[in-house]
Amino acid sequence: MSENSNTDKNSQGIPLPLPTLIEAAKHQLALAYAPYSGFHVAAALLCRDGSIYTGCNVENASYPAGNCAERTAVFKAVSEGKRDFICIVIMGGKNGRAEDYCPPCGICRQVLREFVHPKEFQVILAKPTGEYRALFLEELLPESFGPEYL
């Protein structure tokens, strides 16, 4: 885990465009549809080719029918043929304020695990101010189950 390190590189030394990713997530935060919980979440997913896919949470009166920001970003990327991900920036908070770090839920952690190596993929918890904490997916989902088990 690192907190606001100036390296801005992933585990393989690939430069991460963190300011761009944080701004993309911040933009999505304003688009979140959360009329029931008031908890807005946004994500910006970086692909190895440099493309960025964003997502926000979308709630529904039938609660299970909603979708998280992280899964929205992953599903958008996969639906366009992308499957090689480097990192994801996540921010969220009550009424879109994102004053604290917002880790992904368990389902989102497992969806990410489907497409990435947990020791290499970074989950970056960010605030709109630019502050962030970077963790590897393995730290958030230890001893995870992935496609290699099937």
N, C-alpha and C positions, 0 to 999 in steps of 0.2 A: 504494500500500500504506500502511496505517496500522497502528500498533501501540498498542492501548489508548487511542485517542483518545477524548475525552469527547463527541464530536459524536454518535455513535450514530445516524447518518443515512446513507441510501444516496446514490448519486450524484445523485438527483433531489430530495434534501432530505427524503425520507420518513423519519420517525422509526422506528428499529428497536428492538423490545423485546428487546435483547440479554440482559439477565438472565433473562428468561423462556425465550428460546431456548437459552441455555447450560444452564439447569436441565433443560429438556426433553431435551437431548442427554445430559446427565449421567445422567438416569433411564434412558435407552435403553442407555447403556454397560453398565449392570448386567444388561441383558437379552440382550446379544450371545451368540450361540452359536458359540463358537470353540474346540472341543475339540482341534483338530489344530494350529493355529498358536499358540493362546493370545493372539492379537492381537485385541482387542476394538475395534470402531469404532461410533460413533453419529453420527446426523445429525438436525438439526431444520430443516425447510424452511419458510420464511415465504412465504405467498401474499399478493398485493396486498390481498385482502379481510380480511387479518388472521388467517386460519386458519393453523394450524401442523400440519405432517405430520412425523412422526418415523420413524426407522428404525434398525435395528442390523444388523450383519453376521450372516449365517447361513451357517456352513460345512457341508460335506457330505463324506462319505467319498470320493465321486467329486468331486474338487476343482472342476472346472468347473461343477458343479451348484449351487454356493453363490451367494450374492448379497451385494453390498456394502451398507453402511448408506445411502449417498447414493442409490443406485438404488432401494433399498427405499422411502425417503421419497418420491422422485419418482414411482415407480410407484403408490404408495398415493394420492398427490394426483391424478395423472392418471386413475386408475380411479374417482375420485369427481368427475370433471369439472373439476378445477383445472388451469390451464395458465399462469397469470400469476404468476410467481415473482419475489420481490425479493432474497432472500438465502438462504444455507444456512449453518448452524453445524455444524462437524465436529470431533469429538474422538476420540482413540483411542490405544491403546498396548498394550504387552505386559501380559497378565494384567489388562487393564482399568485400569491405573494412569494412563494418559494424561498422562505427565510432560512429553512433548515435543509440539510441534505435529504434526498428522497431515494432510498434504495428500491430496486425493482421487487415486485412481489414474487412469490415462489413459482407461479405459472410462467411468468416472463423469464425468470432465470432458466427454467427448463427449456423453454422455446429457444432461447439464445444458445443453450448447450447443444441443441440439435445441429447447429450450423458452425460452431466454433470449437477450437481447442481451449479448454478452460484455463490452462496454464499460460496461454498467450493472449487471449482476448481481454481487453480492458473495459471495465465498467467505470465510467467517470461520472461521479455525482457532483453536480454543479449548482451554483446559485447564479441568478441574473447579474450579480456584481462581478462575475468572473472567477470567484473563488471556486475551488474544486478539490475533490478527493478522488484519487484513482486507485482502483482495486482490480485484481484479476478475478475473472468469473469463478475460478477455483476457490477463492476466499469466500465468495457468497454462496457457493453451491459445492461444498466439499464432497468427495467420493460420489460424484454424480453418475447417473446412468445416461449413456449416450448410444448413438447408432452402432458403434463398434461392438456392442454387446449382443446385437441381433444377428 
